[in-house]
Amino acid sequence: MYKPFLLAGLFISTMTVAQDKMTPELLWQLGRVSGEAVSADGKTVIYGVSQVKLADNKGEKNLYAIPLAGGTPQQLTNTPGAEGDVAILPGNKIGFSLKGQWWEMNADGTNSVQKTKVEGGMQNIRIAPDGKHILFSKEVKVKKVSGADHYPDLTKSNVQIYDNLNYRHWDTWEDGSFQHVFYATYNNGEVGAPIDIMAGEPYDCPQMPSGGAEDLIWSPDGQSIIYVCKKKFGKDYAISTNTDIYEYNLATQKTRNLSEGMMGYDTAPAFSQDGKHLTWLSMANDGFEADKNDVIILNRATGVKTNITKNWDGTASAVSFSNDSKKIFFLAVIKGTEQLLEISLQKDPAQTTEKHIRQVTSGDFDVNGIVAQSGNTLVVSRTDMNHAAELFTVDLQKGAITALTNVNKATYEKIGLSKVEKRWIKTTDGKEMLTWVIYPPDFDPAKKYPTLLYCQGGPQSPLSQYYSYRWNFQLMAAQGYIVVAPNRRGMPGHGVEWNAAISKDWGGQPIRDYLSAIDEVSKESFVDKSRLGAVGASYGGYSVYMLAGIHENRFKTFISHDGLFDLRSWYGTTEELWFANWDLGAYWDPANANTYKHYNPSEYANKWNTPILIIQGGIDFRVPIEQGLQAFQLAQLKGIKSKLLYFPEENHWVLKPQNGVVWQREFFSWLKETL
């Protein structure tokens, strides 16, 4: 079993001599690997590699094949664009989508042919198991919004008219169009008249903004379509997380709700290979977007639904059936790592409980994607804080995990890798908190190092062994910083109670957890306590703003990206109000007075005295621009050294490659200047 890390409390390193170091430019040159499919005979793995072309400010994705047993990869495609929706087809063919159309090629990449010419293109394309139909999504105009919609004689007007909430979402203003699910007959590239199974409905499938092809699937017999949808509109949409699993029957053209009465998120439907059961992920509470995610199984014959992880103290993701339909695989964050688990289904699935759950993998890494099964082997995607995603094979009996692809091997062999330490730190209320500490590649304990407290966003998202192309710990450490990354209250992987504890307590125990971590690590002789910084985005950005008002001169500099500065104005402008309602509550409700008084960073404006870099996306509707502008204006008016990094065309993230490099150059330039 490949174990690149040692036990807790020991340094983790795969190199003893530092060479070149990771840079922003080198980080963006890494190949981004995605698992796609396994061939019908189980001997070949199809995967994608995306390469960013910095000069062109965009990426390029191509498909490759590699033997499951390992070996030399073969490039299958080189057409400009990004191939997706990969499917293994009869006759030793591979199907994929490219530029909105369906393509097919031989298994060796030869004879690549565009099969469809659907006007306007298609998204999230899936061919039915029997090959007789094609399934896809496409945007449809349903509601009148623009001035021209309402007044056809005023075609040059530029106005949007709303009478309900959810007038904008994530980074897009509502224009009356919605993603709908379509299907049509399919015969060797000939597509019949598409049927919109959501005709006239002001709802989206896939779920916006992050849903994809996993939200619409075929039944194994090709006779029905399963899709995920939140059938709510306006204010009802803005305050609810209640998505449901719907089944559309091709013969009757009728739709039924399979998760009716289940009030939270219902997502990620997947069929057993024999078609007898359907599984999906479900949250119990409407409005709680970070609720415990349970695994549901539906007996198709009896209609009985069973929550088979109800009494398991964790939250699941990426659920799928084994090839023999006797097990369910899923991923879960466990103590700062993400691992593969399996559920052995009993003869009567309703008798399956948490006792039948087994953790398959273990180690200081993240198994962050399940690709496909071949015999006793499962192909997965894996990362750690020193390595971007690559494909690995897992022995399902022994749990042994073995590298399959090595797309970025040459890059990592040239640079010194970080040392990573897992610590358990006592919090102010006597709990044990896992904290990752990442060291520079050439770390020398006899020297003193500037140290960064990393504040995770979410707020209920895991701080595990992930590999980010922006908040990259390897990159930070390579510039000579120690990084302290605590698994503070509100993170999955430490039980349901720990995960839920942050709601209505944003500025309370979670902030004290951060201070416990940095104070404890600062006791080390190699930490320069006069050169501490705090950095973070989203809730992490909020945390930085809170710390700026209460840190009592611990920190010498701050960096906040898309952070929440004033909770009242944020509540009045953010779009997914279910999140605001659950975690904070309305500011006019007296029951929430403590939150808006004591946990509101703007209330501590008089105590700000530390240099701060403020980063803000112009089309971030989750944390709109007034948050960053208010914080920057405060710092400027108080005479505090400060800088505003404003990205007019970026949302909550920085997605464009050249903007990403500017972000990183400014990030490290600020630290060099102020720390």
N, C-alpha and C positions, 0 to 999 in steps of 0.2 A: 504494500500500500504506500502510495506516494505521500510523504509527510514532510513538507518543507518547513514546518514550524516546530518549535520545542514547547515544553509545558509552560503554564502560566508563570510569570515572574522571570523567565529567561529570555535573552535576546534571540531574535529570529533573523537569520541572514543566510542567503545562498551564495554570498561572496565574501572573501576575506580581504581582498585588495580593491579599493575604490578606483574606478577608471573614470570615464567621462560621466557627466551627470545629466539627469533628465532636465530638459528645457521645454518651454511652451511649444516651440516649433517642433521639437522631436515628439512631443506628446501627440500633436495633431497629425504627425506622419504615421502613427500606428495604424495597422489594419484592424478594422472593427469586424469581429467574427460573429456570424449568426448561424445557428443550426437550422436547417430547413427540412430535411427528410432522410429516410433510409430506404434504399432500393427494395423492391418486392422480394428479392431473394435474401435480404438481410445482410448482404456482403459489402455494400457501399454506402457511404454517408455523403449526402449533398449538403453543402454549406455555402454561405455567402461571405464575401469580404468587401467591406466598404472602405475606400481610400479617399481621404479628403484632399482635394486639389486646392491648396491655399491660394494660389495665384488666380484661380477661377472662382474662388469663394463658394465652392460647392463640393459635394461628394460624388463618388462613382462606385457602384456596386456591381460585382460580377459573381457568378456561381462557379463552384469547384466541386470536385468529387475526390474522395479518399477512401481506400479500403478500410473497412471496419477494424481489421486486424492491424492497421497501421501501414504506412508506406508513403510513396511519393504522390502528392496531390496532382490532379489534372484540372486545368482550367477549362470550363465548359462554355462560358460566354465572354464576349468582349464588346458587345453592342453598347453604345452610350446610353446611360440611364440606369435605373435601379430595378433589377429583377426581383419579384416577390411572389407570394402566394404559390410557392412551389408544390407540385403534386406529382406523385409517381403514377403513371398511366399504364394501361395494358399495352402489350406489344413492345415492352422495353423502351417506353417513351417517358420523357419528363415534360410536364407542363408548367408554365409560369406566366405571370403577368408582367407586362412592360409597356409603359406609356399608355396605360388605360386599355390595353387589348390583351387577348389571350394568345400565347405562343406555345408551340410544341417543338421538341427536338429529340434526336436520338440520345440514348444514355451516355454516349461519348461526346456529346456536344455538337455533333455534325447535323446538317440538314435542319437548322433552326428556321422555323417558318411562322409568320404571323397568321393565325387562324381566323381571327375575327376582325370586323370593321364596324363596330357599333358606334353610331353617331354620338359624339360627346364623351366617349370612353366609359370605362367601368372601373369600380374600385372593389377591393376585397373579393376577388373572383374565386369561385369554387365550382368545379365540375362535379356533378352528381356521381355517386359510386357506380351507378349503372351506365354512366356516360350519356344519358339521354337529355339531361337538362344542364343549364348553366345558372349559377346563383351569383349575384353581385349586389353592390349598393351604388346609389347614385343620388345626387342632390336634386330635389324637386321643389318648385315654388308652390307654397301652400297659402301663405298669408300676405296681405297687403301691408307694406311698410313705407315705401318711398313715396315722395310727393307724386311722382309719375304713376305709381300704382293706384293712388286714390283719384288723381286728376289727369287722365290720359292726354288732355290738351296742353298740360304743362310739362312737356318732356325735358325741358332744360332746368327744371327746379332741382335743388339739391337740399332735400330735407327728409328726415326720418320721423315718423309719427308713431308713438307708442301709447297704449292705454293700459299696460300691464307690466309686471316685472319680468325679469330675465331678458331685458332688452339688449344685453351683451353678455358674452360668456368667454372666459379665459383670455382671448386676444382678438375676438371678433364681435362686431356689432350684429345684432339680429337683423336679417334682411328679408325674413319671411320664407327662407328656403330651409329644407330639412333633408337629412340623409335617410333615404328609404331603401327597403329591401325589394329587389326584383328577381324574378327567375324567368327563363324562357327555354323552349326546346333547343336542343343542340345536336348537330349532326356534322361532325368533321369540319367544324368551323362555321357552319351555317347556323345562324341564331334566329329563332323565330321571334314573333312579336312579344316584347317583354311585358310581364304582368307585375304591377306594383301591388304587393300584398299589404301595403300600408296606405293605400290610396286615400288622399284627402286628410290624413292625420297629421297634426302639427307636432310630430314627435320624431326623434332621431334614432336610427340604428345604422351603424355602430354608435355607441354612446360617445358624445363629444365631451372633452376634446381628445381623449386618449384611447378610445375603443378602436378595435380593428377587426380583422377577419375572424377572430375568436368569438365575436358577438353574433355571427350567423353561420350555422353549420347544417349539413345534410344529415338526415337519419341514414343508417347503414343500408336500408333498402331503397333509398332515393325517393320515398313516397311522401316525406314531410320535411319541413324546414323548421329548425329551432332558432329563435333569435332573442336577443336581449334588448329590452326597451323600457324606458320610464315614460309611461303614458300619462303624463301630466303636462300642463301648459301654464305659462305665466307665473304668477306668484306661487301656485301650487308646485311648480317645477323648482322654483328657487329655494323653497324651504324643505324639500323632500329628497331623500336618497332611495326611494322605493322603486328600484328597477325590478322587472319581473322576467321570467322565462316563458316565452310564448311558442306555441307549436301551430304551424300552418299546414293543413292537409291539402296536398295537391288535388286529390280526387274530389273532395267536397268544397274546396276553396274556403274553408272555415278556419278560424283562429281560436285557440283556447289558451287560457292562462294556466300554466303548470305550477306556478308558485303563488297562486292566489292566497291571500291571507298572511303571506310572509312579508313583513313590512319594511325590511331594510334592503340593502344591496343584494340582488341575486345576479350572479355573473358566471362566466366561464363554463358554459354547458359542454359536456363531453359524453359521447355514447360509449357503451361497452361494445366490443367487436361483434358480439352476437345480437346486438340491438335490443336486448331484454331490459337493460337498465340505462338510466341517464343520471349523470352526476353533475353537480354544480356547486359553486361556493355561495354561501348565504350569510348575511349579517342580520341580527334579530331586530335592531332598533332603527326606526326611521329617523333620519337626521344625523346619525352618528357614522360619519364616513370612515372612521378608523376603528370600528367595532371589531370584535372577534369574528373572524371569517371561518365558518364551519363548513364541513363537507356533507352535502346532502346526497342521498341516493334515492331515485324513484324507480319502483318496480313497475314496468310498463304494463304488465298484465293485470296487476291488482290495483294500481294507482296509489299504493302505499308509499309515503315519503318518510325517510328515516334520517335523522341527524346523527351521523355516526361519530362525530367528534364533540358532541354536546358536553361531555364531562372531561374532555382533554384540555389542559391548561395551556393552550397555545392558539395561534391563528395561522390558517393555511393559505396557500396560493398555488397556482399552476397545477390544477388537478387533472388527472387523466387515468384511463384504464390500462391494465396490462393486456398483452395480446390474447391471453387465454380468458380474459374477462373475470378472473378470480381475485384480482387485486386492484387497488387504486393507489396510484402514485401521487404524491404532492410534495411541495416544498414548504418549509417553515423556518423562521428565524429562531435560533436557539442560542442564547447566551453570546450574542455578538457575532454569530456566524449564521449562514443559511444552509440548511441541509436537506437531503432527500429522505423522505419517509414513505412507508407503504402501509396500506391497510389490507389485511387478509379478510376478504368477504366470507361470511359464513353461508352455509347452504341456504338459509333464510336470511337475506341481507339485513332484515329488520333486527336480527339478533347480533349484528356487528356493533361493537362498542369500542371505547378507547383502549380496552385490554388487547385489542387486535391490531394496534398500531405499533410499528417497529421503525426505529431510526436506522436507516441503511448506511449513511455516510457519517463521518465525523472528522473533524480537523479544523484548523484555523484558515478556512476558506469559505467562499460562498458558492454553493450550487445554485445558480440563478436562472436556469432554464432547463426544461425537459424537451428533448428533441424527438426521440423515438426509441422503441425497443427492438432488439434482435435477439431472440433466444433468451439466454440468461444475462444479456448485456443491455444496459440502458445508456444511450448517448445523451450527455448533458452539456450545458455550458457552465464554465467555472471561472471565478476571478479570485484574486486576493489583492491586498494593498500594494503589491509590487508588480502585478501582472494584469493586463487587460484580458477580456474574455477570450478563452480558447475552448475548443471542444475536448471533452474527456469521455472515456467509457467507464461505466460502473459495473462491477461484478455484483449482481443482485443477491447472491448468496453470501459472499464474503465482505461486501462493502468496499473492496479495493477499487481505487480510482486511478486511472492511467491516462496520461496525455495522449490525445489523438492528433490534434493540429498544433502547429508551432509557427503560426504566421508571423509572430513578432519576436521569435527567438534571436535573430541576428541583432536586433536593437537592444534587447535586454543583456546580451552577452557583452555589449560595449560599455555598459554603464554600471556604476555601483548601485546596488539595491539597498533599500532601507532596512534598518533593523526595526522590528516591531515587537512590542512587549504588551502582554495582557496583564493588567493589574486589577486587583479588587480593593476598592477604597471605601472606607466607612463614611456614611453620610451623616448629616446632622441629626437625623432621627434614628440612627443606629442600624441602617440597612447596609448591605454590601452591594456596591455598584461597580460593574465592570467598566474599565477605562482602557482604551487603546492608547499606547504611547509610541509614536513613530519617531525614529532617530535618523539623523543624517547618515548617508552611506559610509562616511569615513569617521563616524562618531568616536571621540576620544573622551572617556570619562574624566580625564584629568583637566579638560578644558571646560569653559563656561559657554552656554549657548542661549541665544534669544529663544523664547518659547511662546507658542501660539496655543490659546484655548480655542478649539474648534467647537462651534455651537451648531448642532444639527437642526435642520428644518423639519417640516411635517405638519404639526409638531409630533404626530405619532407615526414616525417612519423609522426604520431600523438603522442603527449605525453599526454595520457589519463589515465584512471583508469585501466591500464593493470597490469598484475601480471607476472613478469619475473622470471625465475629460475636462472638467472645470475645477471642482473642489477636489483636487488630486493630492492626496497626502504624500505620495512618492515625490511629486514635483515640489511641494512645500519643503519637505525634508532635504531634498537635493540642493536647495538654496541656502542650507545651513541652519534651518529652524527645527527645533523639537516641536512636535505636534501632540497635544493632549486632547483626546476625543472621548468624552464620557458618554456612557449609555444611561443618561439621566432619566428621571421619571418621564413616562410618556412614550417609551420605545418598546415595540414588540420584541419577544425573545426572552422575556423574564417573567412571564405569567400575565394573565389577563388583568389582574389588579394593578400591576406596575404600569402596564400600557395605558389603562384608563385614568390613572391618577392625575394626569396633567389637566384634564378638562376642568374649567372654572378655577384653575390654580396656576395659570401661566407664569405669573411673576412670583410665585411662592416657592414651594419645595424644589421644582426643577431648577430655578436660578440658584438656590442654595446648593443643589447637587453640583452645578458647574463650579461654584466657588470651592466646594470641598475637594474637587478633583485638582484644580489648579493649585490650591494651597498645599495639598499633600505632595504633588509632584515637585513643587517649588522647594521642598525641603532637601531635595537632592543637591549635592555640591556642584554638579555640572549644569544646573539651571541658573541662569543669570536673572535673579529676581528683580533687578532694575530694568529688565528688558522683556516685559511680558506684554503680549497683545491678545485681543479677542476678535474672532472673525466668524461670520456666519451669514446665512441667507434665509429668507422667509421667516419662520419662527426663530431660526438662528439669528436673522437680522434683528428681529424684535428683541431677542436675548441680548444682543450687543447694545441696542438702545437702552434696555433696562440697566445693564451693567454700567453704562456710561453715567447713570445717575446714582448708583449705589455702590460702586466698586471700591470706594475709599482709597483711591490712588494706587490700587494694585497694578493697573494696566497703564502702559505708556502710549498705546495706540489702539485704534479700533477700525474694523472694516465691516460695514453692514450692506448687504445686497438685498434689495426688495424687502426690507424689514417693515414691520408695523410700528409706527411712531406714535400715532394718536388713535386710540381704539374707537373713540366716538366717530371721528370722520371716516375711519376705516369701515366701521359697521354701516355707515351711510352710503358707501360707494362700492364695496365688494359685491360680487355677483352671486356666488354660491352661499346663500344665506343659511342653508342648513348647517354649514360648518360654523359660521358665526354664532348661530343660535345655540348650538350644542356646547361649544367650548367657552363662550362668553355670556351669551344672552343679550337681549336688547338693552341698550344703555338707558332707556327711559323707565325700565322696570326697577323699582326700589330694591328688589331682591338681588340685583346685580351691582349695587352701588359700590361694594368693596372692590370688585374687579376693576371698574372704571376709575376708581380713585387710587388704589394702592398698586395695581398691576398695569398701570398705564404709563408708558415711558415719558410721555409729554408732561406728566405731573412732576417729574424730577428735573425739569429743564434748568432750574436754578442751580443744580449741582454739576452740570456739564462743565468739564474743564480740560478735556483730553483730546488730542488730535484724532480726527475721524475722516475716513474715506467713505462716501455714501454712493452706492451704485443703484440705479433705478432704470427699469424697462419702461418705455413709453406706452406699450400696449399690454401692460400687465394689468388685467382687470381683477385679478385675485387680490393683489396689493397695489392699488392704483397710484398714479404718480404723485398725488398730493402728499403721500407718506414720506417719500424721499425728499421732496422739495421742502416740506416743513422742517425736517431734521437738518437739512443743509442750511436753511435760512436761520434757524436757531444758532447753529454753530458759527455762522458768519457774523451775525449780529452780536454774539458774545465775544467775538474776537478770537475764537478757537481756530487753530490751524485746521483747515478742512478742504475737501475737494469733492466735487460732484461729477460722477461718471455716468452720463445719461445716454441710453441706447434707444433712440426714437422708434426703431422697428423691431425691438425685441420684447418678448413677453416676460413671464416669470423666470424664464431661462434665457441663456445666451446661446443661440443656435447657429448663427452664421459664423463660419470658420474665422474670417478675419476679425470680426468683432470679438470672438473668443480669445484670439491672440492678444488683441488690445487689452481685453479684460485682464489677462494674466500678466502682461507687461506692466500695466498700471498697478495691479495688486502688489507685485514684488517691488516695483519702484517706490510705492508708498511705504512698504515695510522697511526698505533700505533707508529711506529718508527719515522715518520717524521712530524706528526701533533699533 
